[in-house]
Amino acid sequence: MYQVKGKWALITGAARGIGYLTAKFMAEQGCNLILHSRDLRHTEKILAEVRVLGVTAHAIAADLNDLNAVQRMLEAIDQLGVDVDIVINNAGVQIAYRTDYFQTPTEDYEISFRVNTIAPAMICYHFMPGMIAKGSGRILNTTSGIALDVCQAGYSASKAALDKITIDLGSKVQGTDVMINLTDPGWCRTDLGGPYAPNAPESAIPGIVVGVFANDQKSGRFLGAQHFAGMTLEEAVKKAEAEFDSPYGA
């Protein structure tokens, strides 16, 4: 199992929901953290909580809908002088549910693609070369299982594009200790998922991060968190490595 104690992880959207739970879980494993949100005030609570657990943590702010702000965030992370070993692109936005879907405004696509596709791609492109150079690293990009739903077209299309980027990048590191995979918490009762979602946010742990701890040199997989609900981390990793294969063939 990949060891995270003492390593550094960047988690986007860490102030609430799945990102908040992910940050707590990673800190419990001894992982140092860079916690992103749109406003530094939003991460004050989680920053204090993970520091109590004995890890080092920094907060960083950027609106992922502003790609210039994303670039400034990446430069600010570089200035911290730490080596980012793990990237968890958790942050995302679901603009609206358009029942009159033929009137879907172009802004739904523009905002969705900036936040859900382009920003995480920029983050991958920034940190992945360093991981390759040192021969080790983990990237998890959060996707969605939404399908055949024209009412959330901007959101689902942006996630499909992120899937493509992730799988294509994975083909370049397959068979190495740099692993990039997809994760999905499932439909959970968060601010994004809404109050009527069937799953408690806690059900996404540990599955939402199983791709960090897997150690089988396989990339490009969809590791949906609900496949691992109720398991220990060790059980989840064993299942991921045994049952989820890369999409690249022999």
Buried (B, 14 or more C-beta within 10 A) or exposed (E): EBEBEEBBBBBBBBBBBBBBBBBBBBBBBBBBBBBBBBEBEBBBEBBEBBEEBEBBBBBBBBBBBBBEBBBBBBEBBEEEEBEBBBBBBBBBBBBBEBEEEEEBEEEBBBBBBBBBBBBBBBBBEBBBEBBBEEEBBBBBBBBBEBEEEEBBBBBBBBBBBBBEBBBEBBEEBBEBBBBBBBBBBBBBBBEBBEEEBEBEBEBBBBBBBBBBBBBBBBBBBBBBBBBBBEBEBEEBBBBBBEEBEBEEEE
